[in-house]
Amino acid sequence: MRRAGETLLEVAARFLSSFPRPATLLVAVSGGSDSLGLLLALKSCLSSGRHPGLSLHACTVDHALRTGSAEEARWVGALCARHGIAHSIRRWDGDKPATGVQAAARAARYDLLCAAAAEIGADAVLTGHTADDQRETIAMRTTRASEGVGLSGMAGAVLLSGRFWLVRPLLCVRRAEIRSFLASAGEGWLEDPSNANPRFERVRVRMERDGGAAPEATDRLALSVRAAAFLDRCAQAPQPHLFRLEPAMLDEAIGDPAVWRGLLLLAATAGGRVHPVERAAAERLRAFVGSGILSRLTAGRVVFDRRRDGLFLYRERRGLAAIEVPAGETAVWDGRFRVANRWDRPLVVMPGDPAGSRLSGPARRAAKAAPFACFDDGSPVSEGWPALTPLVAPYARFLPGFDLPLAQVLARLAGCDPFPLPPNE
C-alpha cells in the first residue's frame, strides 16, 4: 500500500528496504516508460548508498515480432551502459503462433527472464507494471470473473516455474508520474506500437475506459485463505495420486464459492490440468456432489468417486500415454509429475503402478493411473531414486502471490515440497 504523499523514489526506496541482504535484482526492461522508470528509480536509490548489499541488473527480451525490435533492445543496452547497469538481451527465436501471439509471447518472456535470472543468481525478477495496468486488468476480468475468484487484479508477486518470484513494485504508481520522473531526469523512452493496436483486448479496454472508474477488486488473498483452510481441514491423501474429502463437509464446499474453487483446483491437481473444469462441467459436478448419491462422475480427466466414507478424486485411466525421457533430460508426464532422468540411458514412464494390484476400491483405481518408471529395456529403476516429482499443475508455471496459501495446501496433499516464499516477505 502506498503511503500518502509518497514519491516514486520513496516507493522505490521502501521496496529496496524490504529485501534481506545480500540480494541480486533483475529488472525486465522493454524500453517503455514504465520499466525504464522502475529501473532508473531503483538505480537512483542504490546510488544514494542507503541500500548496501543490493545489486541491480537489467534484461531486455526481444520477441522478434517487429522490424526494429533488435535495435530497440540495443538502445536499452546503451542506456544501461550510460548508467552503469549490467544489461543482457534475450531473444525469442523460432516460429511464432498464428493466433494467441500475445499469450505465447508472455510465456516466452517469462521463460527467458527465468533463464537470465538463473544465470546471474537473481533473487527476484522485477517488472514495471503500474496502477494503470492494474486498473485495466481488473476491467478486463469484469466480464469473465469465474465464481469464487472475483475481480482480482494483478498480484504484487508471482512465482514463475516454482523457482523465481516476479515482483511488481509500481502497482501503486500511475504512469503519468513515472513519465514525469523520466522527463525531469532528461530521459526518453520507446513507444511500443502494439500498445495502440485495438486488436488486443488490453488496448480496447484502455480506449473504452479511459478516464472512467475502475471496478473494485476482490481480496483474492482472503478467498485463498478460506479455500486453504477448508482443504487443510477436510481433505486427505490416503496414498499418492488419491485424494479424499470428508462427506460431512461437502455441503460447505457447495455453498461457499471460494471453497468450491479450492475443490476445483484440487481436482485440477488430480487431473494434471492447468485450469479447473469449464463452467458446464463444474455445474454437473456441483449437482452430483449435492445429490449425495453413491456413484461416480468423470470431469476434467478426474473421477469423482462418491462412497459412504468420502468423496474420492483420482485421475481417470483414459488418455494416459507412455513417454521416453532421454538420458540427462527432464520432462513432464501427464501434467502431474516432473521426470528427471539422471541416468546414462533412456527412462520410460507409463501408467499403471504394479503395486496397485494388491489394493482395492478407489486406491486400486487410482493406481491404474499412477506413473511407473523403468528403463527402456524394461528393467526397474533403482528403488528409492526420486525420478518422479509430483506437481501442482495449476501453479507449476505461474503462482500469483495471493493464491500462495491455497497452493501450499495443494502441495502438501500432492506430496510436493512447499512453494518458496517471496524474497521480500
N, C-alpha and C positions, 0 to 999 in steps of 0.2 A: 504494500500500500504506500502510495506517495504521500509525503508529508506536505502540509500546506506551505506554499511559497517556495518549495524546493526547486532549485535549478537543475538543468540537465547534468552539469558537472557534479552537483551534490548527489543526484541519483546514482551516477556512475561511481562516486567515491563510496557511498554507502554499500553499493553492491560489492565493490572490491573488499571492503572491510568484512564482508560476510564469509570470505574464503579462509580456510585454515592454510597456514604457510608450511612449506613452500607449495606453490601451485603454478601450473602452466595453463594458460587460457588461449584457446584457438578461436579467433573471430572469423566467421564466414562473411566475406566482403564481396559484394557483387559490383560495387562501384556506384550504386544508388545512394541517395542521400541518407537513408535510414542506417544502413550498415556502415557507411563512412562516418556518420555522426557518432555511432557507438564506438567504433574503433578509435577515433581521434579524441573523444571524451575520455575513454579509458587511458589512452596514451598520455593525455594531459595530466590525469590524476596520478599515474605512475611516475611521471617526471617530477612531481612535487616531492618525491621521496617519502611520502607518508604511508606507502604501502610496500614495504620491503618484502622480498621473498616471492613476489609475483612476477611472472614473465608473460609477455604478450606476443602472440604470433597471429598471422592472418593467412587465410586461404581463399582463393577465388576459384569457383567451379565454372569452367567453360562448358556449357551444354552443347556447343557446336550446332545450335539450331538456327543461327542467323549469321549472315555475312558480317564480318567485323567483330564477332564475339571474341576471337583470339586477341585482336588488337585492344579491345576493352579490358581484357584480363591483364595484358601487359601494361596498360595505363594505370591500373590499380597497383601493379607491382612497382611502377616508377614512383607513385605517390608514397607507397610504404617505404621505399628506399630513402626518399627525401626525409621521412620522419624517423628513420632508424628502426623500422619494424620489419622483422623477418616475415617473408611472404613466399607462398608457394601457389602453383596453379595446378588444378586437377581437371582433366578433360573427359567428358562423357563421349567415348568413342563407340563405334558400332552402329548398327541400324537403329533407326528411331521408329516408334509405332505410328501407324496412320491415324489412330484415334487414341484419346486419353493421354495425349502427349504431356500435358502439364503434370498429371499424376505420376507418369513414368519418369519425368524429369525430376520431380521432387524425390522419388525413391532413389534415383541415381545420385542426386545431390547428397542425400544423407549417407549413402554408402561411401561416396568419395570423401566426404568430410570425416567419416569414421576412420577411413584408411589414413587420411592425413593426421588425425588425432593420434592414432596408434603409432605412427612414425615418429612423432615428436614427444610421445608420452604425455599428451594433454590430459588435464583433469576435468575439463569441460569444454564443450563447443558452444559459442555464443552467437546469437543471431539478433538482427536489428528490428524485429517485429515491434510495431508501435501500437499506441492506443487506437489509431485509425484502423490498423489491421484487425485489432480485436473487435472493434465495432462492426466491421464488415463481416467478420467470421460469424458473429452472433446473428447478424441479419440473414446471412446465407442459410444458417441452420434453422431459422424460424419455420421454414416450410417443410423441413424433413426431420425435425427433432423426434427421435424414437422414444417410445414410452419408457419412463424411468430415467431418461438421460437429461431431459430439459434442454434449455437453450444455453448450452455451455459454450464458452469462448475457448480461445487457445490456452493451454496450460502454461504456466510460467516456466515449467521444466518438463522435459520429455526424455525418457530413456530410449536410446537408439540401439537396437540389436542386443539388448540386455547388457550393454557394456558402457556406452558413453552417454552422459547426460548433456542434452542440448538445453541451454538456459536462455531465456528471453528477458533481459534486464529492463527493456524500454517499453513494456506493455502499458506503462502508466504515463508515457510521454507522447504528446502529439507531434505529428510530422512537421507541422509549421515551426514548432520550437526547435527541432533538430536542424531544419534548414536555416533558421535564423542564426543558430550557433555556427554552422559552417560558413555562412556568408560573413559573419563578423570576424571569422578567422581567415578570410580570404580564400576559402576552399570551394571549388566547384564539385559537381557530381555528374554522373551519367544518367540519362533517362532511358529506361527500357521501353521500346515501342509496344511490347505486349501489354504494358500497363494501360494502354489506351485502346486495346482491341476488344470490342464488345462480344467477340466470340467466346470469351472467357467469363465464367459466372461472376468472379470477384469484380471484374470491371463493370459488368452490368449492374451489380448491386451498388457499387460506388456511385455510378451515374444516377441510379434511381433514388438513392437515399442521401445524396449529397446535401448536407445542411439539416437533415432530419434527425430525429431522436432515435437512438439505437434501442432495440428491445433489451429487457433486463435479463441478465444471465442467471442461470440457476447455480446454486452452490453444489457443484459436482462432487467436491470432496465429502460433503455431508451424505450425499447419496451413496458414495462408495463405502463410507464407513458403515452405513446401515446394512448394505448388502454383505459386507465382510463379516459383520457381527452375526448375521443370520447363518451364513455358511460355516463360520467358526463354531457355532453352537449346534447346528443341525445336520451338518454333512460329515461323512467319514469316507475313508478309502480302505475298505476291508482287505484289499490286496491291490497291487499295482494294476492300473488300467480299469479299475472298477470303483464307482462312486455310489454312495448310498445316502438317501435323505430320510430323516425321521418322518414316518407317516403322519404323526400328530401335528407336525409343523407345516404341512403343505398348504393349509388354508392361509397361513401368514404370507407364504410366497405368492399366492394368487392375489391377495388383497393389497399388497404393497408394491407399487411399480418399481421402486429401487431394488427391493429384494427379488422381484421377478427377473429383473435384468441380471442380477447376480446368478440366479439359477440358469438363465440362458447362456451366460458366459461360462459357467461350469460345464454346460452341455457342449459349448464350442470347444472347450479344452478337451473334453472326452472324445470329440469328433475330429480334432486336429484342424479346426476351421478358424480363420482369422475373424470372421464376423458371426454373430448369432444368427439363428434361423430367421428367415423372412417373416413378415407380419402374418401372412395367412397360415403358415406352418406353426407359428407361435400361438395363434388363436386356437388351432386344433389341439395343440399341446395343453393349453390352458383348460380347455373343455375336458380333455382326458384326465388331467390331474384333479380337476374339481369334481369329476364324477365319482371318484373313489372305486371305480371298477378295477378288479384284479385282472389285468390284461397287459398287453404290450402294444406300444406305438413307436414307429420309427420316424424321426425327423432330423434333418441336418446331419445324416450319417451316424446318428446315435439311436440306440434302442433305449426306450424308457420302459422299464420292466416293473410294473406295479405288483407288489406282493404284500402279504399281511405284515411282514416285518420291515417294509420300507419301499421307497421308490429307488430302483437301481438304474444307473446310467452306465452304458458301455458302448464302445464302437461296434457298429454292425459289421458283419463279415464281408458284405458285398463291397466291391470296388477296391479291394486291397491288392497290391502288387508287390512282387519281389524287386529289389534294386541291388545293383552291384556297385560297391564303393571301391575304387582303385586304391592301391597301396598309398598311404600317406595323405589321402584326401578326406574331406568331410562332406557329408550330405545330410539331408533331412528326409526321414521316412514318414510318410502319411501325415505330415504336419505335426506329429506328436513326439518325435524323437530325433535328436541330432546324433548322427553316427560318425564317430571319429575312428578312422582306420589307421592305426599307428604300426601295423604290421607291414611286412615286405611282400605281401601277396593280397589279392582282392578279397574283399569281405562281402558276403551276401546277406541281406536282411529280408526276411519273408514273414508272412503272417502265420500264426499258429505255434504257441508255446507247447512243446511236447509234454511238459509237466501238467498241462491243463487236463489231460485225460484222467488224472486222479481226483479232479474236482467235480462238483455238481452244481446245478442251478445256475444263477447268474454268474457265478465265478467261472464255471466251465465255459459258458457262452462268451464271457469277456476274454478268456484265454485264447479262444479261437482267433481273435483279432489282435492279440498281443504280438509283439515282434520277437522273432527268433533269429539269432545271428550265427552264421557258420562261415567257414572258408569256402572258396569257390569249388573245392573238391568234395565238399560235404563234411569235412572234419570239423569237430566242435571248436569253438573259441575257448581260450583258457578261462577256466572258471574264476569269477571274481573280477575279470577285466572290465572296466567301465566304458565299454564301447558305445553303449546306448545311454544318452542323457535325455530325460523327459523334458518336454517343452510345454509352456502355456501359450498355445497358438495365438490367442487374441492379443497377447502382449509381447510376443517373441521379438518382433521388429520395432514396435512403436508403443511405448507405455507412457501416456500422459501422467504427470505427477499427481493429479487429483484422483487417479484410479489406483494409486500405489497400495492403499490398504486392502482393496479387493484383490489386486494382483498377488499380494503376499500370501493371502489365504489360499488362493488357487494354486500357487506354487507349492505350498505345504501339502495340499491334498494330492497334487500330481507327483509329489516326490522330487521336486526341483529344489535347488539352492535358492535362498531368498534373493530377491532382486536388490541390487545395491541402492543405497540411499543417495539423494542428491548431495553433491560435494559441499555445498554451502548451507547445509542444514544441520 
